[in-house]
């Protein structure tokens, strides 16, 4: 259940953001965001929360419901079992890390192969 963050990502992440993160399970992957960047996402979502559109509110609920706080410790992230299972990441399986500017994604090898073709 622990993911080793490559040294290059770890150094940049911790230098710019510290070690506090948010882990959000999406449909096929886990999105790892620095807590400082996540606060910006929360602000945008809360602004949408005033909408009368029930579809928008459902999307907001899904994001908050599928997110948890975490930390990079000694270059590792503890990925909660429920979130790993939701996106198909198995214990002791290699996972794929995709850098995304101010965040990164963790995919199971199978899901990444399906997505990237």
Secondary structure as GFF3:
##gff-version 3
##sequence-region A 1 117
A	DSSP	beta_strand	2	4	.	.	.	ID=ss1
A	DSSP	alpha_helix	7	17	.	.	.	ID=ss2
A	DSSP	beta_strand	20	25	.	.	.	ID=ss3
A	DSSP	beta_strand	29	34	.	.	.	ID=ss4
A	DSSP	alpha_helix	35	48	.	.	.	ID=ss5
A	DSSP	alpha_helix	54	65	.	.	.	ID=ss6
A	DSSP	beta_strand	67	73	.	.	.	ID=ss7
A	DSSP	beta_strand	76	78	.	.	.	ID=ss8
A	DSSP	alpha_helix	81	87	.	.	.	ID=ss9
A	DSSP	beta_strand	95	100	.	.	.	ID=ss10
A	DSSP	beta_strand	103	108	.	.	.	ID=ss11
A	DSSP	alpha_helix	109	116	.	.	.	ID=ss12
###
